[in-house]
Amino acid sequence: MLIKTKIARLPKHWLGVIQVTGAAILWGTSATLAKHLFNSAVSAFDVAQMRLTLSFVLLFLVLSVCKPELLRVRRSDLGYLAIFGIVGLGLLQFTYLFALSLTNVATALFLQYTAPIIILIVGLLLRTEVLTGIKLAALGASIVGGYLIVAGTASGFGLNPLGVVYGLAAACTFAFYSMYGKRGLKTYNSWTLLAWGMGFGSFVWCFYQSPWTLALRYGGLEWLQFLYIAVFATVLPFGLYIRGLQNLSAFRAGMIGMLEPVVGAISAFFFLGELLSLTQIFGSSLILLAVALLQMNALKQSRDEGYDRPENALREDGI
């Protein structure tokens, strides 16, 4: 209870940093499990559908019991929620997992995390972002760092042309999830967005195959792995990330999310016995440097503008 109280008193920016970092850690450690499923001849289509469907069912049940009021939405907002769920969650799950099945973990993560470039460009066009030297330096360092993490793996880039196309599509859908989701947070709780988004996303997958047909195709071990992916690679990290969007700009959240390839490389070292090359270590250091640059800049601005004072702790992060 004491820890929860202390976390609640954190300024919005730093609370957002913790939330998005937590999401990146969960995503990074789960990518190797997803790749293991593909290596076991489990279809990327099946993983994407099972991931969304199980996540929706679990989240719906929890909210129904604990916070039923969070499931109430206005009828006029159903169109927004459908687009958010189908594009921001449904297509994101499929494009990333399909890219992962065609390439390797490092390549799929690198391609998906070109999303901050898209977020920055769209933000500049919409005038919701301001271009600064710090942002350019951090973005450049993170992209080069991600490239080095991939180049330093034993298999290098898994440049399957179709896999690259789907990886870049995953970057677009992840950028959409970040920017479009932030808009919805002005009206609804993050868990409301996630529950309805997963509901619409899983509903669309029913046109591909019925959930019960999918459920009967796999045995107990696969179900345990699906359950892990639903909870620890979907509900919890997507929940943490979208809550982080309440406290950070979409670009800053996307940049912190670049920690995922770093976590993925480290988890592969511990769980799969893959050695970390000097190139990967240098690439990881560049990403950490990029994230640190942004946070140091945010800390400086928060002090200049009084964000560190309690009365300003809940001000909007427009950095």
C-alpha positions as CSV (number, residue, x, y, z in Angstrom):
1,M,0.0,0.0,0.0
2,L,2.9,2.3,0.8
3,I,4.6,1.6,-2.5
4,K,1.3,2.3,-4.3
5,T,0.9,5.6,-2.5
6,K,4.4,6.7,-3.4
7,I,3.9,5.7,-7.1
8,A,0.7,7.7,-7.2
9,R,2.6,10.8,-6.0
10,L,5.1,10.6,-8.8
11,P,4.9,13.4,-11.4
12,K,2.9,12.4,-14.5
13,H,6.0,12.2,-16.7
14,W,7.9,9.8,-14.5
15,L,4.9,7.7,-13.9
16,G,4.5,7.4,-17.7
17,V,8.2,6.4,-18.0
18,I,7.8,3.6,-15.5
19,Q,4.6,2.3,-17.2
20,V,6.0,2.3,-20.8
21,T,9.3,0.8,-19.6
22,G,7.3,-2.0,-17.9
23,A,5.4,-2.6,-21.2
24,A,8.7,-2.8,-23.1
25,I,10.1,-5.3,-20.6
26,L,7.1,-7.6,-20.9
27,W,7.0,-7.4,-24.7
28,G,10.7,-8.0,-25.1
29,T,10.7,-11.1,-22.9
30,S,7.6,-12.6,-24.7
31,A,8.9,-12.3,-28.3
32,T,11.1,-15.4,-28.0
33,L,8.1,-17.5,-26.9
34,A,6.1,-16.3,-29.9
35,K,9.0,-17.3,-32.2
36,H,9.1,-20.7,-30.5
37,L,5.5,-21.2,-31.3
38,F,6.2,-20.4,-35.0
39,N,9.1,-22.8,-35.0
40,S,6.7,-25.4,-33.7
41,A,4.5,-25.0,-36.8
42,V,1.8,-22.9,-35.1
43,S,0.3,-20.5,-37.6
44,A,0.9,-16.7,-37.2
45,F,-2.9,-16.3,-38.0
46,D,-3.7,-18.6,-35.1
47,V,-1.4,-16.9,-32.6
48,A,-2.8,-13.5,-33.6
49,Q,-6.4,-14.6,-33.2
50,M,-5.8,-16.6,-30.0
51,R,-3.8,-13.7,-28.5
52,L,-6.7,-11.2,-29.1
53,T,-9.5,-13.5,-28.2
54,L,-8.1,-14.8,-25.0
55,S,-7.0,-11.3,-23.9
56,F,-10.5,-9.9,-24.5
57,V,-12.2,-12.7,-22.6
58,L,-9.8,-12.4,-19.6
59,L,-10.0,-8.6,-19.5
60,F,-13.8,-8.6,-19.9
61,L,-14.3,-11.1,-17.1
62,V,-12.0,-9.1,-14.7
63,L,-13.7,-5.8,-15.5
64,S,-17.1,-7.3,-15.2
65,V,-16.4,-8.4,-11.7
66,C,-14.2,-5.6,-10.4
67,K,-15.1,-2.5,-12.4
68,P,-18.2,-3.0,-14.5
69,E,-18.7,0.7,-15.0
70,L,-15.5,0.7,-17.1
71,L,-17.3,-1.4,-19.8
72,R,-20.0,1.3,-20.4
73,V,-19.4,3.5,-23.5
74,R,-21.6,5.9,-25.5
75,R,-23.2,4.5,-28.6
76,S,-21.8,7.4,-30.6
77,D,-18.2,6.3,-29.8
78,L,-18.6,2.7,-31.1
79,G,-17.2,3.8,-34.5
80,Y,-14.1,5.2,-32.9
81,L,-13.7,2.1,-30.7
82,A,-14.1,-0.2,-33.7
83,I,-11.4,1.5,-35.7
84,F,-9.1,1.5,-32.7
85,G,-9.7,-2.2,-32.1
86,I,-9.5,-3.4,-35.7
87,V,-6.6,-1.3,-36.9
88,G,-4.8,-0.3,-33.7
89,L,-5.0,-3.8,-32.1
90,G,-6.1,-6.4,-34.6
91,L,-3.9,-5.4,-37.5
92,L,-1.0,-4.5,-35.2
93,Q,-1.1,-8.1,-33.7
94,F,-1.2,-9.7,-37.1
95,T,1.4,-7.6,-39.0
96,Y,3.9,-8.0,-36.2
97,L,3.4,-11.7,-35.6
98,F,3.4,-12.4,-39.3
99,A,6.7,-10.5,-39.8
100,L,8.1,-12.4,-36.8
101,S,7.1,-15.7,-38.4
102,L,8.9,-14.8,-41.7
103,T,12.0,-13.2,-40.3
104,N,13.6,-13.4,-36.8
105,V,12.9,-11.7,-33.5
106,A,15.5,-9.0,-33.8
107,T,14.5,-8.0,-37.3
108,A,10.7,-7.9,-36.5
109,L,11.3,-5.8,-33.4
110,F,13.6,-3.4,-35.3
111,L,11.1,-2.9,-38.1
112,Q,8.2,-2.3,-35.7
113,Y,10.2,0.2,-33.7
114,T,10.7,2.5,-36.7
115,A,7.2,3.7,-35.5
116,P,8.6,6.8,-33.7
117,I,9.8,8.1,-37.1
118,I,6.2,7.9,-38.3
119,I,4.8,9.4,-35.1
120,L,7.2,12.3,-35.3
121,I,6.5,13.0,-39.0
122,V,2.7,12.9,-38.4
123,G,3.1,15.0,-35.3
124,L,5.0,17.7,-37.2
125,L,2.3,17.7,-39.9
126,L,-0.4,18.0,-37.4
127,R,1.7,20.5,-35.3
128,T,1.4,18.3,-32.2
129,E,5.2,17.8,-32.1
130,V,8.1,20.3,-32.2
131,L,11.3,19.3,-33.9
132,T,14.3,19.7,-31.7
133,G,18.0,18.7,-31.8
134,I,17.5,16.4,-28.8
135,K,14.6,14.5,-30.5
136,L,16.6,14.1,-33.7
137,A,19.7,12.9,-31.8
138,A,17.7,10.5,-29.7
139,L,15.8,9.1,-32.7
140,G,19.0,8.7,-34.8
141,A,20.8,6.9,-31.9
142,S,17.8,4.6,-31.3
143,I,17.5,3.6,-35.0
144,V,21.2,3.0,-35.4
145,G,21.2,1.1,-32.1
146,G,18.3,-1.1,-33.2
147,Y,20.1,-1.8,-36.5
148,L,23.2,-2.9,-34.7
149,I,21.3,-5.2,-32.4
150,V,19.9,-7.0,-35.5
151,A,23.3,-6.9,-37.4
152,G,25.0,-8.4,-34.3
153,T,22.9,-11.5,-34.2
154,A,24.2,-14.8,-35.5
155,S,21.6,-14.8,-38.3
156,G,21.8,-11.1,-39.0
157,F,18.9,-9.5,-40.8
158,G,16.1,-12.0,-41.8
159,L,15.4,-10.0,-45.0
160,N,12.4,-12.0,-46.3
161,P,10.8,-9.3,-48.6
162,L,7.3,-10.1,-47.4
163,G,8.5,-10.2,-43.8
164,V,10.0,-6.7,-44.2
165,V,6.7,-5.4,-45.7
166,Y,4.7,-6.7,-42.8
167,G,7.3,-5.4,-40.3
168,L,6.9,-1.9,-41.7
169,A,3.2,-2.3,-41.7
170,A,3.5,-3.2,-38.0
171,A,5.4,0.1,-37.5
172,C,2.5,2.0,-39.1
173,T,-0.2,0.2,-37.0
174,F,1.9,0.7,-33.8
175,A,2.1,4.4,-34.6
176,F,-1.6,4.5,-35.2
177,Y,-2.3,2.7,-31.9
178,S,-0.2,5.3,-30.0
179,M,-1.6,8.4,-31.7
180,Y,-5.3,7.3,-32.1
181,G,-5.3,5.7,-28.6
182,K,-4.1,8.9,-27.0
183,R,-7.1,10.7,-28.5
184,G,-9.5,8.2,-26.9
185,L,-7.9,8.7,-23.5
186,K,-9.5,12.2,-23.3
187,T,-12.8,10.5,-23.0
188,Y,-12.3,7.0,-21.6
189,N,-10.3,5.1,-19.1
190,S,-7.4,3.2,-20.6
191,W,-8.9,-0.2,-19.6
192,T,-12.1,0.7,-21.3
193,L,-10.3,1.4,-24.6
194,L,-8.3,-1.8,-24.3
195,A,-11.3,-4.0,-23.5
196,W,-13.5,-2.6,-26.4
197,G,-10.6,-2.5,-28.7
198,M,-9.7,-6.1,-28.1
199,G,-13.4,-7.0,-28.4
200,F,-13.7,-5.5,-31.9
201,G,-10.3,-6.9,-32.9
202,S,-11.2,-10.4,-31.9
203,F,-14.6,-10.2,-33.5
204,V,-13.1,-9.4,-36.9
205,W,-11.0,-12.6,-36.6
206,C,-14.1,-14.6,-36.3
207,F,-14.6,-14.1,-40.0
208,Y,-11.3,-16.0,-40.6
209,Q,-12.3,-18.9,-38.4
210,S,-14.6,-19.6,-35.4
211,P,-12.9,-19.4,-31.9
212,W,-14.1,-22.9,-31.0
213,T,-12.5,-24.3,-34.2
214,L,-9.2,-22.7,-33.1
215,A,-9.6,-23.8,-29.5
216,L,-9.9,-27.5,-30.4
217,R,-6.8,-27.4,-32.7
218,Y,-4.3,-27.2,-29.8
219,G,-3.4,-29.2,-26.7
220,G,-2.6,-28.3,-23.1
221,L,1.0,-27.1,-23.6
222,E,0.1,-24.8,-26.4
223,W,-2.8,-23.5,-24.3
224,L,-0.5,-22.6,-21.5
225,Q,1.7,-20.7,-23.9
226,F,-1.3,-18.9,-25.4
227,L,-2.4,-18.0,-21.9
228,Y,1.0,-16.6,-21.1
229,I,1.0,-14.5,-24.3
230,A,-2.5,-13.2,-23.6
231,V,-1.7,-12.1,-20.1
232,F,2.0,-11.1,-20.1
233,A,2.5,-10.1,-23.8
234,T,-0.9,-8.5,-24.4
235,V,-3.2,-7.4,-21.5
236,L,-0.5,-6.2,-19.1
237,P,1.9,-4.5,-21.5
238,F,-0.7,-3.0,-23.7
239,G,-2.5,-1.8,-20.6
240,L,0.7,-0.3,-19.2
241,Y,1.6,1.3,-22.5
242,I,-1.8,3.0,-23.1
243,R,-1.8,4.2,-19.4
244,G,1.7,5.6,-20.1
245,L,0.1,7.5,-23.1
246,Q,-2.0,9.4,-20.5
247,N,1.2,10.8,-19.1
248,L,3.5,11.1,-22.1
249,S,3.4,12.3,-25.7
250,A,3.0,9.6,-28.3
251,F,6.5,10.2,-29.6
252,R,8.1,10.0,-26.2
253,A,6.2,6.8,-25.4
254,G,7.3,5.3,-28.7
255,M,10.9,6.1,-28.0
256,I,10.9,4.5,-24.6
257,G,9.3,1.5,-26.2
258,M,12.5,1.2,-28.2
259,L,13.8,-0.6,-25.1
260,E,12.0,-3.7,-26.2
261,P,14.7,-4.8,-28.7
262,V,17.3,-4.4,-25.9
263,V,15.2,-6.5,-23.5
264,G,14.7,-9.0,-26.3
265,A,18.4,-9.4,-26.9
266,I,19.1,-9.8,-23.1
267,S,16.2,-12.3,-22.6
268,A,17.5,-14.4,-25.5
269,F,20.9,-14.4,-23.8
270,F,19.5,-15.7,-20.5
271,F,16.7,-18.0,-21.8
272,L,17.9,-19.2,-25.2
273,G,21.7,-19.1,-24.5
274,E,22.3,-16.7,-27.4
275,L,25.6,-14.8,-26.9
276,L,25.5,-11.0,-26.9
277,S,28.1,-9.7,-29.4
278,L,30.0,-6.5,-29.0
279,T,27.9,-5.0,-31.8
280,Q,24.7,-5.8,-30.0
281,I,26.0,-4.4,-26.7
282,F,27.0,-1.2,-28.5
283,G,23.6,-1.0,-30.2
284,S,21.8,-1.5,-26.8
285,S,24.0,1.2,-25.3
286,L,22.9,3.6,-28.1
287,I,19.2,2.9,-27.4
288,L,19.7,3.4,-23.7
289,L,21.6,6.7,-24.4
290,A,18.7,7.8,-26.6
291,V,16.1,7.1,-23.9
292,A,18.3,8.8,-21.3
293,L,18.7,11.9,-23.5
294,L,15.0,12.4,-23.7
295,Q,14.5,11.9,-20.0
296,M,17.3,14.3,-19.1
297,N,15.8,16.9,-21.4
298,A,12.3,16.2,-19.8
299,L,13.8,16.6,-16.3
300,K,15.4,19.9,-17.3
301,Q,12.2,21.2,-18.8
302,S,10.1,20.0,-15.8
303,R,12.4,22.0,-13.4
304,D,12.3,25.1,-15.6
305,E,8.5,24.9,-15.9
306,G,7.8,23.8,-12.3
307,Y,6.6,20.3,-13.1
308,D,8.5,18.9,-10.1
309,R,6.3,20.9,-7.7
310,P,3.3,18.9,-6.3
311,E,0.8,21.4,-7.5
312,N,2.0,20.9,-11.1
313,A,2.5,17.2,-10.9
314,L,-0.7,16.5,-12.9
315,R,-0.1,19.0,-15.7
316,E,-0.2,17.6,-19.3
317,D,3.1,16.5,-20.7
318,G,3.5,18.4,-23.9
319,I,7.3,17.9,-24.2
